[in-house]
Amino acid sequence: DRPCDVNVPEEATLGYHIGRLHSAEAAEFRELEAIRQLHDGYLHWKTHGKRRDVLRRMLEFEVIRSVQVICCTCVLAGSDRLRDLRFSHVILDEATQSVEAQALIPFVRGAEFGVLVGDHKQLGPVVQSRAAADAGAAVSLFERLVLCGYPVWPLRRQYRMHPLISAFPNAMFYDGLLEDGVTAEDRRGVPFPGGNGVVMWWHIAEGESPVRSGYANHAE
């Protein structure tokens, strides 16, 4: 319902599929939508607005119930919008950036098979409470399963970074097992002063100050 910067094909939206329904409720909803457009996106709540919301929820559920794949956030998977639905297969992308409680939500909807995609050696969940982090909330479901010995299938080849940039995380975090799928020629640098155009270290010894639950460095 909210605007976003992601270019989603119209055929993948709920609005598109609601518009293709042929029931009496769908026809009534389209009439109310036409009235809403005539009034710059507003409807009187008592006369039309409440009825439109009821129809929209009903038609949304009719569409959602008819499809085979649903893409949503972990939290939305537990919302009333997906009430009474069960998902036998769950694929969770960026799984290491969700706190464990969030990641578990889609799995309690009857999951029989699950795939978690992510990298627990990169960005983890954002937990602002230090007490919660110390209690284990900063450990994602992905990382917890890795620590428990569940099988992991790592991707061995990276295509993003210049080999000079990937050399450090490869040695520091991946035991030298990463392969470069791009060459130095594929990732030409920029004219940094006094460097190789790819990697530059700039030492700033002071200027750090506490901000909320973290730190900032205005000199940097």
Summary of the structure (lengths in Angstrom):
residues: 220
radius of gyration: 24.4
end to end distance: 39.0
largest distance: 71.2
contacts: 472
relative contact order: 0.07
helix: 40%
strand: 9%
